[in-house]
């Protein structure tokens, strides 16, 4: 199932049972952490890695690969890409994990392929066919239908989605055979355009906001055209401030080593590209680090809204400006560098 929105899933497998006569896994791990272990010591690495994830890899595995490539202590991603999807997967290391929500709230861009004639229960190529048609739309019909999906629209999420219903994920309920009825939600779609078209498939580019399901666009477009359809390929080309031009491949990171990969690490504050920046004094920075608000002075100082503070070029805190005061919600411990501690 191709899953396009920014919902994290767990792909951690359960450990195998311990058998009599075998060394226990916990004992082996203790020995690895002890003297003589060849495992490199984890480091404090802070910044963003813009990974170009390939088809077939889970987002959780991608995070593990990047974390290992940098010997980093802490890592997480900003927006799941399921194995069948490829493209931009921003991965936060260290203090950058505190800025993940800002990336997840950003605009996203996709290139996706709709295969006509079949609607599936998952709205992608992994699902079971639930409706078929011999009708095929021409390019002009597809292009004429797209404007109805642009702007602030109401969209019903796929049944196989991570949305919760009475505390349960919709996809878990659907897999158990329960009838899943999801209500339409407001989403923002800024751009849809046909890139390529054949009788059986159409490639479409999209730009949209948080919570938009590309699979739902394909499903609803197929219904409007009377031919049914599902997403058969999906590539994410942008997430917030991060785009393909600055991305790197898993193979590149695996070859580079922790030191050689430094060139692929973006500063933590890159995630705050759409947030106002203010420079503060050392005394003000110390107050912010203690969680205390500071009064912003100067003609250009913001009076309301989101802002992040820097001191000597180093990110200190991000928060809300209320009546001219910056109230910190996240503080950062970056030492003398925005990249590595």
KEKE-3310 file (N, C-alpha, C; in steps of 0.2 Angstrom, whole numbers, plus 5000, padded with zeros to 4 digits):
npx = (5004:5003:5008:5005:5003:5009:5012:5018:5024:5026:5039:5046:5052:5047:5058:5067:5062:5071:5081:5085:5101:5107:5116:5110:5101:5102:5113:5123:5122:5126:5139:5144:5143:5153:5171:5182:5173:5169:5160:5157:5157:5142:5138:5135:5126:5119:5107:5100:5096:5093:5086:5085:5074:5073:5062:5054:5060:5057:5052:5056:5067:5075:5078:5086:5097:5102:5105:5115:5125:5130:5134:5125:5117:5103:5088:5076:5061:5053:5038:5031:5036:5029:5035:5032:5033:5044:5057:5059:5063:5065:5076:5079:5092:5098:5097:5089:5078:5068:5063:5055:5040:5038:5043:5034:5022:5024:5022:5020:5026:5022:5025:5014:5007:4992:4983:4971:4955:4953:4948:4955:4954:4963:4967:4978:4992:4994:4982:4966:4956:4940:4932:4929:4932:4929:4931:4941:4949:4953:4967:4963:4950:4955:4962:4953:4945:4953:4953:4943:4948:4957:4963:4954:4947:4935:4940:4939:4947:4958:4952:4961:4971:4980:4972:4963:4950:4939:4950:4957:4967:4963:4967:4970:4957:4951:4959:4955:4943:4932:4919:4924:4921:4925:4925:4924:4937:4944:4956:4971:4975:4986:4991:4989:4993:4994:5007:5011:5003:4994:4983:4980:4986:4990:5001:5004:5007:5008:5005:5003:4995:4997:4991:4984:4979:4986:4982:4969:4965:4968:4958:4946:4946:4946:4933:4925:4928:4922:4929:4936:4951:4968:4982:4998:5011:5022:5030:5039:5043:5046:5047:5042:5055:5064:5071:5073:5085:5095:5096:5102:5108:5105:5116:5126:5128:5132:5144:5151:5155:5155:5162:5165:5152:5148:5145:5133:5124:5112:5110:5101:5092:5087:5075:5067:5064:5053:5050:5051:5066:5076:5089:5097:5104:5118:5114:5100:5099:5102:5092:5081:5085:5083:5070:5063:5053:5058:5059:5058:5067:5068:5066:5062:5058:5047:5030:5020:5016:5026:5043:5061:5076:5092:5109:5124:5124:5120:5107:5095:5082:5065:5049:5033:5029:5022:5013:5025:5034:5045:5041:5048:5046:5053:5070:5087:5102:5116:5129:5144:5142:5131:5130:5137:5140)
npy = (4994:5011:5024:5040:5052:5061:5051:5041:5024:5009:4997:4988:4972:4958:4951:4935:4920:4914:4900:4884:4881:4890:4906:4919:4933:4945:4944:4943:4956:4963:4959:4965:4978:4979:4979:4977:4977:4980:4989:5005:5020:5029:5045:5062:5069:5082:5088:5088:5075:5073:5061:5051:5040:5024:5012:4999:5000:5002:5016:5016:5007:5015:5026:5019:5015:5028:5033:5024:5026:5038:5036:5040:5046:5048:5048:5052:5052:5064:5061:5048:5037:5024:5007:5005:5018:5031:5043:5059:5059:5066:5065:5067:5071:5070:5085:5090:5083:5089:5099:5092:5093:5105:5103:5093:5099:5107:5111:5099:5089:5079:5066:5056:5040:5036:5022:5017:5010:5001:5000:4999:4991:4997:5008:5008:4999:4988:4983:4974:4972:4981:4987:4988:4994:4996:5007:5021:5036:5050:5062:5075:5074:5070:5081:5091:5087:5089:5103:5103:5097:5105:5117:5122:5109:5095:5080:5062:5051:5036:5020:5011:5018:5028:5035:5037:5028:5028:5026:5016:5011:5015:5007:4995:4991:4989:4978:4968:4965:4974:4986:5001:5017:5033:5050:5065:5076:5093:5098:5105:5108:5113:5112:5103:5093:5086:5076:5065:5055:5040:5028:5019:5024:5038:5051:5062:5078:5085:5097:5099:5101:5097:5081:5077:5065:5056:5045:5045:5056:5049:5039:5046:5054:5044:5040:5051:5052:5041:5029:5022:5020:5019:5022:5018:5020:5031:5045:5056:5073:5084:5090:5102:5113:5105:5097:5088:5091:5093:5080:5064:5047:5031:5022:5031:5036:5025:5022:5033:5034:5040:5052:5056:5058:5071:5081:5079:5083:5094:5110:5111:5122:5123:5117:5126:5136:5143:5151:5165:5173:5178:5187:5186:5192:5186:5185:5185:5173:5164:5165:5160:5147:5142:5141:5153:5167:5181:5198:5205:5217:5231:5239:5230:5219:5204:5205:5196:5178:5164:5161:5159:5159:5165:5165:5172:5166:5153:5141:5143:5143:5140:5146:5155:5171:5183:5197:5204:5197:5183:5167:5152:5136:5125:5121:5122:5112:5115:5118:5124:5123:5121:5109:5097:5090)
npz = (5000:4995:5004:5007:5016:5031:5042:5055:5055:5063:5060:5067:5070:5081:5093:5090:5099:5113:5113:5122:5126:5118:5117:5126:5118:5125:5133:5123:5118:5129:5130:5118:5121:5130:5135:5121:5111:5094:5089:5084:5093:5097:5091:5095:5083:5074:5063:5046:5035:5018:5011:4996:4995:4989:4980:4988:5001:5018:5028:5041:5040:5032:5040:5050:5042:5039:5052:5056:5046:5050:5063:5073:5088:5089:5079:5067:5056:5044:5039:5032:5019:5011:5006:4992:4987:4981:4983:4991:5008:5022:5035:5052:5063:5079:5088:5078:5077:5085:5077:5068:5067:5060:5047:5043:5042:5031:5013:5000:4986:4972:4960:4952:4946:4938:4935:4924:4924:4935:4951:4968:4984:4992:4985:4978:4970:4977:4982:4982:4968:4967:4959:4941:4924:4907:4900:4895:4898:4888:4886:4886:4893:4906:4909:4909:4920:4931:4938:4947:4958:4963:4975:4990:4996:5000:5006:5006:5015:5011:5014:5019:5029:5040:5049:5064:5071:5083:5092:5085:5071:5054:5044:5051:5055:5043:5038:5046:5041:5044:5041:5035:5037:5033:5036:5026:5024:5026:5014:5006:4990:4978:4966:4951:4937:4921:4916:4908:4896:4892:4884:4895:4906:4916:4920:4933:4940:4957:4970:4987:5003:5020:5026:5014:5003:4990:4984:4986:4978:4965:4966:4967:4955:4945:4948:4944:4931:4926:4924:4934:4944:4950:4961:4954:4954:4964:4968:4979:4978:4984:5001:5012:5015:5008:4994:4978:4973:4983:4988:4993:4990:4997:4995:4993:5005:5013:5007:5010:5024:5042:5043:5030:5026:5030:5022:5017:5027:5033:5041:5057:5058:5045:5043:5048:5038:5034:5045:5055:5059:5073:5080:5095:5111:5121:5135:5133:5126:5136:5145:5137:5135:5147:5147:5148:5144:5132:5129:5113:5105:5094:5078:5068:5074:5077:5082:5084:5081:5074:5078:5078:5087:5087:5092:5090:5077:5080:5083:5095:5101:5097:5096:5101:5097:5107:5110:5108:5115:5115:5117:5122:5115:5111:5115:5110:5110:5104:5106:5100:5086:5072:5067:5071:5087)
capx = (5000:5007:5005:5008:5003:5015:5010:5024:5022:5032:5041:5051:5050:5048:5064:5066:5062:5077:5081:5089:5108:5110:5118:5104:5102:5103:5120:5127:5122:5130:5146:5146:5144:5159:5177:5184:5168:5171:5155:5158:5153:5137:5140:5130:5126:5113:5106:5095:5099:5088:5087:5081:5072:5071:5056:5056:5063:5052:5054:5059:5073:5079:5081:5091:5103:5106:5108:5121:5130:5133:5135:5121:5113:5096:5086:5068:5059:5047:5033:5032:5035:5029:5040:5031:5034:5051:5058:5061:5062:5069:5078:5082:5097:5099:5093:5085:5071:5064:5060:5051:5033:5038:5044:5028:5017:5026:5020:5023:5025:5023:5023:5011:5004:4986:4982:4964:4951:4953:4949:4956:4952:4968:4968:4985:4993:4994:4975:4961:4951:4934:4927:4933:4928:4933:4932:4948:4949:4959:4971:4958:4945:4958:4964:4946:4943:4958:4952:4938:4952:4962:4960:4952:4942:4934:4943:4938:4954:4957:4950:4968:4975:4982:4967:4960:4942:4938:4956:4960:4969:4958:4970:4969:4950:4950:4962:4951:4936:4927:4917:4927:4917:4928:4921:4928:4941:4947:4963:4973:4978:4988:4993:4988:4994:4996:5014:5011:4996:4993:4976:4979:4989:4991:5006:5001:5011:5004:5007:4997:4996:4997:4985:4981:4980:4987:4978:4962:4965:4967:4952:4940:4947:4943:4925:4922:4929:4918:4933:4940:4958:4972:4989:5002:5018:5022:5037:5038:5049:5048:5044:5043:5060:5068:5069:5077:5092:5099:5095:5107:5105:5107:5122:5131:5129:5135:5151:5155:5157:5153:5166:5164:5145:5146:5143:5126:5121:5110:5109:5095:5087:5085:5068:5063:5065:5047:5049:5055:5072:5078:5095:5097:5110:5120:5109:5093:5099:5102:5085:5077:5088:5080:5062:5060:5052:5062:5056:5061:5067:5070:5060:5060:5056:5040:5026:5016:5018:5031:5050:5066:5081:5099:5114:5131:5123:5119:5100:5094:5075:5059:5042:5028:5029:5016:5014:5032:5039:5046:5040:5051:5043:5058:5076:5092:5108:5120:5136:5147:5141:5124:5129:5139:5142)
capy = (5000:5017:5028:5047:5057:5061:5047:5036:5017:5005:4991:4984:4965:4955:4947:4928:4917:4911:4892:4881:4879:4896:4912:4924:4939:4951:4943:4945:4963:4966:4958:4970:4985:4979:4980:4973:4977:4984:4993:5012:5024:5033:5052:5068:5072:5086:5091:5085:5072:5073:5055:5049:5033:5019:5008:4993:5001:5005:5022:5014:5005:5021:5030:5015:5016:5034:5033:5020:5029:5044:5034:5045:5043:5049:5050:5051:5055:5068:5059:5041:5034:5016:5004:5006:5024:5033:5050:5063:5057:5070:5062:5072:5068:5073:5091:5092:5079:5094:5103:5088:5096:5111:5100:5089:5104:5110:5109:5093:5089:5072:5064:5049:5037:5033:5016:5017:5003:4996:5003:4994:4993:5001:5014:5008:4993:4982:4981:4970:4976:4981:4990:4988:4997:4995:5014:5024:5043:5053:5067:5081:5073:5070:5088:5095:5085:5091:5109:5102:5094:5110:5122:5120:5104:5090:5073:5056:5047:5029:5015:5009:5024:5028:5039:5033:5028:5025:5023:5011:5014:5013:5001:4989:4989:4986:4972:4963:4964:4978:4991:5007:5023:5039:5056:5069:5081:5098:5098:5110:5105:5119:5111:5096:5094:5080:5076:5061:5051:5034:5026:5015:5027:5045:5053:5068:5081:5087:5100:5099:5102:5092:5077:5076:5058:5056:5039:5047:5059:5045:5036:5051:5056:5038:5039:5056:5050:5035:5023:5020:5021:5018:5024:5012:5023:5037:5048:5063:5077:5090:5091:5108:5116:5100:5095:5082:5094:5092:5074:5059:5040:5026:5019:5036:5037:5019:5022:5039:5034:5045:5059:5058:5060:5077:5086:5078:5085:5101:5113:5110:5127:5122:5115:5132:5141:5147:5154:5172:5172:5184:5187:5188:5193:5180:5185:5183:5166:5160:5165:5156:5140:5140:5141:5159:5172:5187:5203:5206:5224:5233:5241:5224:5213:5202:5205:5190:5173:5159:5164:5156:5164:5163:5169:5171:5161:5146:5141:5143:5141:5141:5147:5159:5178:5185:5204:5206:5192:5176:5162:5146:5130:5120:5124:5117:5112:5114:5120:5129:5122:5119:5102:5091:5091)
capz = (5000:4995:5010:5005:5021:5036:5048:5056:5057:5066:5056:5071:5071:5087:5093:5090:5105:5115:5114:5127:5124:5114:5120:5125:5114:5129:5135:5117:5117:5134:5128:5113:5124:5135:5132:5116:5106:5088:5088:5084:5098:5094:5092:5094:5076:5073:5057:5042:5029:5013:5008:4991:4996:4984:4980:4992:5007:5023:5030:5047:5038:5029:5046:5053:5038:5040:5058:5056:5042:5054:5070:5077:5094:5088:5072:5065:5049:5044:5034:5030:5012:5011:5002:4985:4985:4981:4983:4997:5015:5026:5041:5057:5067:5085:5089:5072:5078:5088:5071:5063:5065:5055:5040:5042:5041:5025:5007:4998:4979:4970:4953:4953:4940:4939:4931:4923:4923:4941:4958:4972:4991:4995:4981:4975:4966:4982:4984:4979:4964:4969:4953:4935:4918:4900:4898:4896:4897:4884:4890:4887:4898:4912:4911:4911:4927:4937:4941:4952:4963:4965:4980:4997:4994:5005:5003:5010:5015:5009:5020:5022:5030:5047:5053:5070:5072:5090:5094:5081:5065:5049:5040:5055:5055:5036:5037:5050:5038:5046:5036:5037:5035:5035:5034:5022:5028:5022:5012:5001:4984:4975:4959:4948:4930:4917:4914:4902:4896:4887:4885:4901:4912:4916:4925:4936:4946:4962:4975:4991:5010:5025:5026:5007:5001:4983:4983:4986:4971:4960:4966:4965:4948:4941:4948:4941:4924:4925:4922:4940:4944:4957:4960:4953:4956:4967:4970:4982:4975:4989:5008:5015:5012:5005:4987:4975:4971:4989:4991:4992:4990:5003:4993:4994:5013:5015:5005:5013:5031:5046:5042:5023:5025:5033:5016:5016:5033:5032:5048:5060:5056:5038:5044:5050:5033:5033:5051:5056:5063:5076:5083:5102:5115:5125:5141:5131:5124:5142:5147:5132:5136:5154:5146:5150:5138:5132:5125:5107:5104:5087:5073:5063:5078:5076:5088:5084:5076:5076:5077:5081:5090:5086:5096:5086:5072:5083:5084:5102:5103:5093:5099:5098:5099:5110:5112:5108:5119:5112:5122:5119:5116:5110:5115:5107:5113:5099:5107:5095:5079:5070:5064:5075:5094)
cpx = (5004:5004:5008:5008:5009:5012:5015:5021:5028:5033:5046:5048:5051:5054:5063:5066:5069:5077:5086:5096:5111:5111:5112:5106:5105:5110:5124:5127:5126:5137:5148:5147:5150:5165:5178:5179:5171:5166:5157:5154:5148:5139:5134:5130:5119:5113:5101:5098:5093:5089:5082:5079:5070:5065:5059:5059:5058:5056:5058:5066:5078:5082:5086:5097:5106:5109:5115:5127:5133:5135:5131:5118:5106:5094:5079:5067:5053:5042:5035:5031:5035:5034:5038:5032:5041:5051:5060:5059:5067:5070:5082:5087:5098:5094:5088:5078:5066:5060:5056:5044:5033:5039:5037:5022:5018:5022:5023:5022:5026:5022:5020:5008:4998:4985:4974:4961:4950:4953:4950:4954:4957:4970:4975:4986:4993:4987:4972:4956:4944:4929:4932:4928:4933:4934:4938:4947:4955:4962:4966:4953:4949:4960:4958:4944:4947:4956:4947:4942:4957:4959:4959:4946:4941:4936:4941:4944:4952:4955:4956:4972:4976:4978:4964:4953:4941:4944:4960:4961:4964:4960:4969:4962:4948:4953:4958:4944:4931:4925:4920:4924:4921:4925:4926:4931:4943:4954:4964:4977:4980:4989:4991:4989:4996:5003:5014:5005:4997:4986:4975:4982:4990:4996:5004:5006:5006:5008:5002:5000:4996:4990:4981:4984:4980:4982:4971:4960:4963:4960:4946:4940:4944:4935:4922:4922:4925:4922:4937:4947:4961:4979:4994:5009:5017:5029:5036:5044:5051:5044:5046:5049:5065:5066:5074:5085:5097:5099:5101:5104:5108:5114:5128:5133:5133:5142:5155:5158:5155:5156:5164:5157:5143:5143:5136:5121:5119:5109:5102:5090:5085:5077:5064:5063:5059:5045:5053:5061:5074:5085:5095:5104:5112:5115:5102:5093:5099:5095:5081:5079:5085:5072:5059:5059:5057:5058:5060:5061:5070:5065:5058:5058:5049:5037:5021:5018:5024:5038:5055:5072:5088:5104:5121:5130:5121:5111:5100:5088:5071:5053:5038:5030:5023:5017:5021:5037:5039:5046:5043:5047:5048:5065:5081:5099:5114:5127:5138:5146:5133:5124:5131:5142:5148)
cpy = (5006:5022:5035:5052:5056:5057:5042:5030:5014:4998:4987:4977:4963:4951:4939:4925:4914:4903:4890:4880:4885:4902:4916:4930:4945:4950:4945:4953:4966:4965:4963:4976:4985:4980:4975:4973:4982:4989:5001:5015:5029:5040:5057:5071:5076:5089:5086:5081:5071:5067:5054:5042:5030:5015:5002:4994:5004:5012:5021:5012:5010:5025:5026:5015:5022:5035:5029:5023:5035:5042:5038:5042:5043:5051:5048:5054:5060:5066:5053:5041:5027:5013:5005:5013:5026:5040:5053:5061:5061:5066:5067:5068:5073:5079:5092:5088:5084:5099:5099:5091:5101:5108:5096:5093:5108:5107:5103:5092:5081:5072:5057:5047:5034:5028:5016:5010:4999:5001:4998:4996:4997:5008:5014:5001:4987:4980:4976:4974:4975:4984:4990:4992:4996:5002:5017:5031:5045:5059:5073:5080:5073:5078:5092:5093:5088:5097:5108:5099:5099:5115:5119:5115:5099:5083:5068:5052:5040:5025:5012:5015:5024:5032:5034:5034:5024:5022:5018:5014:5011:5007:4994:4986:4986:4979:4966:4962:4969:4983:4997:5013:5029:5045:5061:5074:5087:5097:5103:5107:5111:5118:5104:5097:5087:5081:5071:5057:5046:5032:5022:5019:5034:5047:5060:5071:5084:5091:5101:5100:5096:5088:5075:5069:5058:5050:5041:5052:5055:5041:5040:5053:5050:5038:5045:5055:5044:5029:5020:5020:5020:5020:5018:5014:5030:5039:5055:5067:5083:5089:5097:5111:5111:5097:5090:5085:5093:5085:5069:5052:5036:5024:5024:5036:5031:5019:5028:5038:5040:5052:5061:5060:5067:5082:5085:5080:5093:5104:5112:5115:5127:5121:5121:5138:5145:5151:5160:5170:5179:5183:5190:5188:5186:5179:5182:5175:5161:5159:5160:5148:5138:5140:5147:5164:5178:5192:5205:5214:5225:5234:5235:5218:5211:5203:5200:5184:5168:5163:5159:5160:5161:5167:5167:5166:5154:5146:5139:5140:5143:5142:5152:5166:5181:5192:5206:5202:5186:5171:5155:5140:5124:5124:5119:5118:5110:5116:5125:5128:5120:5112:5097:5094:5088)
cpz = (5000:5000:5009:5011:5026:5042:5049:5057:5059:5062:5060:5072:5078:5087:5093:5097:5107:5116:5118:5123:5119:5119:5120:5122:5119:5132:5129:5117:5123:5133:5123:5116:5128:5131:5126:5110:5100:5086:5089:5090:5095:5096:5092:5088:5076:5066:5053:5036:5024:5009:5002:4992:4990:4985:4984:4999:5012:5025:5037:5045:5036:5035:5049:5049:5039:5047:5059:5052:5045:5061:5075:5082:5092:5081:5071:5058:5049:5038:5031:5022:5013:5006:4994:4982:4985:4982:4990:5004:5019:5033:5046:5061:5073:5087:5084:5073:5081:5083:5066:5062:5060:5048:5038:5040:5034:5019:5004:4990:4977:4963:4954:4946:4942:4933:4930:4923:4929:4947:4963:4979:4995:4991:4978:4972:4971:4984:4980:4974:4967:4964:4947:4929:4912:4897:4900:4894:4892:4888:4891:4892:4905:4914:4913:4918:4933:4941:4947:4959:4966:4970:4986:4995:5000:5002:5008:5010:5013:5015:5023:5023:5038:5052:5058:5070:5079:5093:5090:5074:5059:5046:5044:5055:5048:5035:5041:5047:5040:5041:5039:5034:5037:5032:5030:5026:5023:5020:5007:4996:4979:4967:4957:4940:4927:4914:4907:4902:4890:4889:4892:4907:4911:4922:4927:4941:4950:4967:4980:4998:5014:5025:5020:5005:4993:4981:4982:4980:4965:4960:4964:4958:4944:4942:4944:4933:4922:4923:4928:4939:4951:4955:4959:4954:4959:4969:4973:4980:4980:4995:5011:5011:5008:4999:4984:4974:4977:4992:4990:4993:4996:5001:4994:5001:5015:5013:5008:5020:5035:5044:5035:5022:5027:5028:5015:5022:5032:5040:5050:5058:5049:5038:5045:5044:5032:5040:5052:5060:5066:5080:5090:5106:5119:5132:5139:5129:5131:5145:5143:5134:5143:5153:5147:5144:5138:5127:5119:5106:5096:5083:5069:5068:5077:5083:5089:5080:5079:5074:5080:5082:5089:5090:5093:5081:5074:5085:5092:5104:5097:5097:5096:5101:5101:5113:5113:5112:5115:5118:5119:5120:5115:5111:5113:5110:5108:5100:5102:5088:5078:5067:5068:5082:5096)
residu = (UNK:UNK:UNK:UNK:UNK:UNK:UNK:UNK:UNK:UNK:UNK:UNK:UNK:UNK:UNK:UNK:UNK:UNK:UNK:UNK:UNK:UNK:UNK:UNK:UNK:UNK:UNK:UNK:UNK:UNK:UNK:UNK:UNK:UNK:UNK:UNK:UNK:UNK:UNK:UNK:UNK:UNK:UNK:UNK:UNK:UNK:UNK:UNK:UNK:UNK:UNK:UNK:UNK:UNK:UNK:UNK:UNK:UNK:UNK:UNK:UNK:UNK:UNK:UNK:UNK:UNK:UNK:UNK:UNK:UNK:UNK:UNK:UNK:UNK:UNK:UNK:UNK:UNK:UNK:UNK:UNK:UNK:UNK:UNK:UNK:UNK:UNK:UNK:UNK:UNK:UNK:UNK:UNK:UNK:UNK:UNK:UNK:UNK:UNK:UNK:UNK:UNK:UNK:UNK:UNK:UNK:UNK:UNK:UNK:UNK:UNK:UNK:UNK:UNK:UNK:UNK:UNK:UNK:UNK:UNK:UNK:UNK:UNK:UNK:UNK:UNK:UNK:UNK:UNK:UNK:UNK:UNK:UNK:UNK:UNK:UNK:UNK:UNK:UNK:UNK:UNK:UNK:UNK:UNK:UNK:UNK:UNK:UNK:UNK:UNK:UNK:UNK:UNK:UNK:UNK:UNK:UNK:UNK:UNK:UNK:UNK:UNK:UNK:UNK:UNK:UNK:UNK:UNK:UNK:UNK:UNK:UNK:UNK:UNK:UNK:UNK:UNK:UNK:UNK:UNK:UNK:UNK:UNK:UNK:UNK:UNK:UNK:UNK:UNK:UNK:UNK:UNK:UNK:UNK:UNK:UNK:UNK:UNK:UNK:UNK:UNK:UNK:UNK:UNK:UNK:UNK:UNK:UNK:UNK:UNK:UNK:UNK:UNK:UNK:UNK:UNK:UNK:UNK:UNK:UNK:UNK:UNK:UNK:UNK:UNK:UNK:UNK:UNK:UNK:UNK:UNK:UNK:UNK:UNK:UNK:UNK:UNK:UNK:UNK:UNK:UNK:UNK:UNK:UNK:UNK:UNK:UNK:UNK:UNK:UNK:UNK:UNK:UNK:UNK:UNK:UNK:UNK:UNK:UNK:UNK:UNK:UNK:UNK:UNK:UNK:UNK:UNK:UNK:UNK:UNK:UNK:UNK:UNK:UNK:UNK:UNK:UNK:UNK:UNK:UNK:UNK:UNK:UNK:UNK:UNK:UNK:UNK:UNK:UNK:UNK:UNK:UNK:UNK:UNK:UNK:UNK:UNK:UNK:UNK:UNK:UNK:UNK:UNK:UNK:UNK:UNK:UNK:UNK:UNK:UNK:UNK:UNK:UNK:UNK:UNK:UNK:UNK:UNK:UNK:UNK:UNK:UNK:UNK:UNK:UNK:UNK:UNK:UNK:UNK:UNK:UNK:UNK:UNK:UNK:UNK:UNK:UNK:UNK:UNK:UNK:UNK)
# end
